[in-house]
Amino acid sequence: MADRFIEVSLEKRGVTCTAKLLDDRAPLTCEAVWNALPLGGDVYHAKYARNEIYTLLPVFAPAEPPLENPTVTPIPGDLCYFTFTDVQLGTASYGYESAAAHRGRPTVVDLALFYERNNLLINGDAGWVPGIVWGSVVDGLDRMADACQDLWRSGALGETLSFRRA
């Protein structure tokens, strides 16, 4: 199979990076994401995992992928896939507004980009939260990391995180 690439963008900030899908390590997840592209939604900056931005989406795969190529210590440039229930994301400590688009969905997909080092996927309410590493940024991570820092300091309201075929 030929290598497949996607673009990951912060739309309002006009910043895009390119990632290679890790078809050899997470084939089911890569296929699910690829077939659903383009994807996107409101962006959030992680509170617990540190250097992570993500969007919460409705389920888009015919069947949720298994935990292939898992990690609890993502590195810069990792794209991760998580699945949560509405109950897992329902506590006030997560900071989601009551009108957040994912509210009321029984299952929520979290597509995340890790942009810097020293991430640890542990949650005070749930413990370890392994994610599926399904892609790796190969170009533009430096620009994206700067935009992510700006997002952290300036705020995420009105910003969209999007994924599309390159």
C-alpha positions in Angstrom: 0.0 0.0 0.0 1.2 3.5 -0.8 1.8 5.9 2.0 -1.3 8.0 2.8 -1.1 11.6 4.2 -3.6 14.0 5.7 -3.6 17.7 6.6 -4.4 18.7 10.2 -5.4 22.4 10.5 -6.4 25.0 12.9 -8.8 26.8 10.6 -9.1 30.3 12.2 -5.3 30.5 12.8 -4.6 29.4 9.2 -2.1 26.8 10.3 -1.7 23.4 8.7 0.7 20.4 9.2 1.0 17.2 7.3 0.8 13.8 8.9 1.5 10.3 7.5 -1.0 7.6 8.4 0.5 4.6 10.3 -1.2 2.0 8.2 1.4 -0.6 9.2 0.7 -0.1 13.0 -2.9 0.9 13.2 -4.6 -0.4 10.0 -8.1 -0.5 11.2 -8.0 2.9 12.8 -6.3 4.5 9.8 -9.0 3.0 7.5 -11.8 4.2 9.7 -10.4 7.8 9.8 -9.5 7.8 6.1 -12.9 6.7 5.0 -14.6 9.4 7.1 -12.5 12.4 6.0 -12.9 15.3 6.0 -13.6 15.6 9.8 -13.5 18.5 12.1 -15.1 20.4 15.0 -14.5 22.7 17.9 -11.0 22.4 19.2 -10.1 21.9 22.9 -6.7 22.2 24.6 -6.1 19.3 27.1 -6.1 20.0 30.8 -4.6 16.8 32.0 -2.5 15.3 29.1 -0.6 18.6 28.7 0.5 19.3 25.2 -2.6 18.1 23.3 -5.3 19.6 21.2 -8.3 17.6 20.2 -11.8 17.7 18.8 -14.8 15.6 19.8 -16.8 13.9 17.0 -19.7 11.6 16.6 -18.9 8.0 15.9 -18.0 7.6 12.2 -16.6 4.0 11.9 -18.9 1.1 11.2 -17.3 -0.6 14.2 -15.0 1.1 16.7 -11.4 0.1 16.1 -9.6 -2.1 18.7 -6.8 -0.6 20.8 -4.1 -1.1 18.2 -0.7 0.7 18.5 -1.6 2.0 22.0 0.2 4.5 24.1 -0.1 6.4 27.3 3.0 8.5 26.6 2.4 10.2 23.2 5.3 12.1 21.6 5.3 15.3 19.6 3.5 14.8 16.3 1.4 11.8 17.4 -2.2 11.7 16.2 -4.3 9.7 18.6 -7.8 8.2 18.5 -9.8 7.8 21.7 -13.4 6.6 22.3 -15.4 7.9 25.3 -18.9 7.6 26.6 -21.0 10.6 27.4 -20.7 9.7 31.1 -16.9 9.7 30.9 -16.9 13.3 29.6 -19.9 14.5 31.6 -18.3 15.7 34.8 -17.9 19.4 35.4 -14.2 19.1 35.9 -13.6 18.7 32.2 -14.9 22.2 31.5 -17.2 21.4 28.6 -20.1 23.9 28.4 -23.6 22.5 28.7 -24.2 23.3 25.0 -21.1 21.4 23.8 -21.8 19.6 20.6 -20.9 16.2 22.0 -23.4 16.3 24.9 -26.0 13.6 24.7 -24.1 11.3 22.4 -23.7 7.8 23.9 -20.2 7.5 22.3 -17.8 10.3 21.4 -14.6 10.0 19.3 -11.7 12.2 20.3 -9.1 12.9 17.6 -6.0 14.5 19.1 -2.7 16.0 18.1 0.2 16.0 20.5 2.5 18.9 19.8 5.2 18.8 22.5 7.0 16.4 24.8 6.1 15.2 28.3 2.6 14.0 27.8 1.0 11.4 30.1 -2.4 10.0 29.5 -3.7 9.7 33.0 -7.0 11.1 34.2 -7.8 11.8 37.9 -11.3 10.4 37.5 -10.6 7.3 35.4 -6.9 6.4 35.6 -4.8 5.5 32.6 -6.4 6.5 29.2 -4.6 4.7 26.4 -5.0 6.1 22.9 -4.4 4.6 19.5 -1.5 6.2 17.6 -2.7 6.3 14.0 -0.6 9.1 12.4 2.6 11.0 12.8 3.2 14.6 11.7 6.0 14.8 9.1 5.9 18.5 8.1 4.8 21.7 9.9 4.9 20.5 13.5 6.9 23.6 14.5 4.2 26.0 13.1 1.4 23.9 14.6 3.1 23.8 18.0 3.3 27.7 18.0 -0.4 27.9 17.1 -1.2 25.4 19.9 0.6 27.5 22.4 -1.3 30.5 21.2 -4.5 28.5 21.5 -3.6 27.6 25.1 -2.8 31.2 26.0 -5.4 33.1 23.9 -8.3 30.7 24.0 -9.9 28.1 21.8 -13.4 29.7 21.3 -14.3 29.9 17.6 -11.4 27.7 16.5 -11.8 24.5 14.5 -9.5 21.5 14.3 -9.9 19.8 11.0 -8.5 16.7 9.3 -8.6 16.1 5.5 -6.8 14.1 2.9 -3.6 15.7 1.7 
